[in-house]
Amino acid sequence: MKKLLLTLILCISCSALFAQTKKITVFSTIDYLGKVDYGDLKKLLPDSVATKILIDPKKTYNLRKSAHVLLWMSNNGWKLVSAMIEVQGGSSFDGYLMSKDIYLTNAAYTIYVYHVTNSEVKAK
């Protein structure tokens, strides 16, 4: 009976905590050299979130092949959205589009929406 009550209390606590977050999906690309491009995410996400998810595995872990970077990212919560092939002249280059769902607190979500909304507004 105690285990059931404790489990029930933990479930309610976790669901209440989870309900206070907002889910967003962020994207990145990996080029044929294994370089990860996060685009403007560093500017858009709050610093506390950006430092956790915007890791360059090529620099941090010395990964040199795009396939190894792809494996590292997929093991860290990133999902493969699309494989891209670019043809230039007689050569072709592969790349990957990755996505990751992240959960932001209401305050962090407000900052994110503010940055996204005002990222392309030009000063008068």
C-alpha positions in Angstrom: 0.0 0.0 0.0 2.9 2.4 0.8 4.5 1.7 -2.5 1.3 2.4 -4.4 0.7 5.7 -2.5 4.3 6.8 -3.1 4.1 5.9 -6.8 0.9 7.9 -7.1 2.4 10.9 -5.4 5.4 10.8 -7.6 3.3 10.5 -10.7 1.2 13.5 -9.8 4.3 15.6 -8.9 6.0 14.7 -12.2 2.9 15.5 -14.3 2.5 18.9 -12.5 6.1 19.7 -13.2 5.9 18.6 -16.8 2.8 20.7 -17.4 4.7 23.9 -16.6 7.0 23.5 -19.6 6.6 24.3 -23.3 7.9 22.0 -26.1 9.7 23.5 -29.0 11.6 21.8 -31.9 14.9 23.1 -33.0 16.9 22.1 -36.1 20.5 21.8 -37.1 22.5 20.6 -40.1 25.6 18.5 -40.5 27.7 19.0 -43.6 29.9 16.4 -45.3 32.9 17.4 -43.2 31.0 16.8 -40.0 30.5 20.4 -39.1 27.3 21.1 -37.2 25.4 24.3 -38.1 22.9 25.4 -35.5 22.0 28.6 -37.4 20.7 31.4 -35.2 19.8 29.1 -32.2 22.6 30.6 -30.0 20.9 34.0 -30.4 17.4 32.8 -30.0 17.6 30.4 -27.1 18.3 31.5 -23.5 21.9 30.9 -22.5 21.1 28.3 -20.0 19.5 26.1 -22.7 22.0 27.0 -25.5 25.0 25.9 -23.5 23.4 22.5 -22.9 22.3 21.6 -26.4 24.5 23.6 -28.8 27.6 21.4 -28.6 29.9 21.1 -31.5 30.9 17.4 -31.4 33.7 17.9 -34.0 35.5 20.4 -31.7 34.5 18.9 -28.3 35.1 15.2 -29.1 37.4 15.5 -32.1 34.9 13.6 -34.4 36.0 13.9 -38.0 33.5 12.0 -40.1 29.9 13.2 -40.6 28.6 9.7 -39.9 30.3 9.8 -36.5 28.8 13.2 -35.7 25.4 11.9 -36.9 25.7 8.9 -34.5 26.8 11.2 -31.6 23.9 13.5 -32.1 21.4 10.7 -32.5 22.6 9.3 -29.2 22.1 12.7 -27.6 18.4 13.2 -28.5 18.7 14.5 -32.0 16.5 12.9 -34.7 17.4 12.6 -38.4 14.8 14.5 -40.4 16.4 14.3 -43.8 19.5 13.3 -45.7 20.6 15.9 -48.3 22.9 15.4 -51.3 24.4 18.3 -53.0 25.9 17.8 -56.4 28.6 20.3 -57.7 30.3 19.5 -60.9 31.3 15.8 -60.8 31.3 15.6 -57.0 28.5 15.0 -54.6 28.4 16.0 -50.9 26.1 14.6 -48.2 24.5 16.4 -45.4 21.9 15.8 -42.7 19.0 17.8 -41.2 18.5 17.0 -37.5 15.8 18.0 -35.1 15.5 17.9 -31.3 12.5 18.5 -29.1 13.4 20.6 -26.0 11.2 21.7 -23.1 11.4 25.2 -21.9 10.1 26.7 -18.7 7.5 29.5 -19.2 10.2 32.2 -18.6 12.6 30.6 -21.0 9.8 30.1 -23.6 8.9 33.8 -23.3 12.5 34.8 -23.9 12.7 32.4 -26.9 9.5 33.8 -28.4 10.7 37.4 -27.9 14.0 36.6 -29.7 12.3 34.8 -32.6 9.7 37.6 -33.0 12.3 40.4 -32.9 15.2 38.6 -34.7 14.5 40.2 -38.1 13.0 43.5 -37.0 15.2 46.3 -38.3 15.9 49.4 -36.2 14.4 52.6 -37.6 
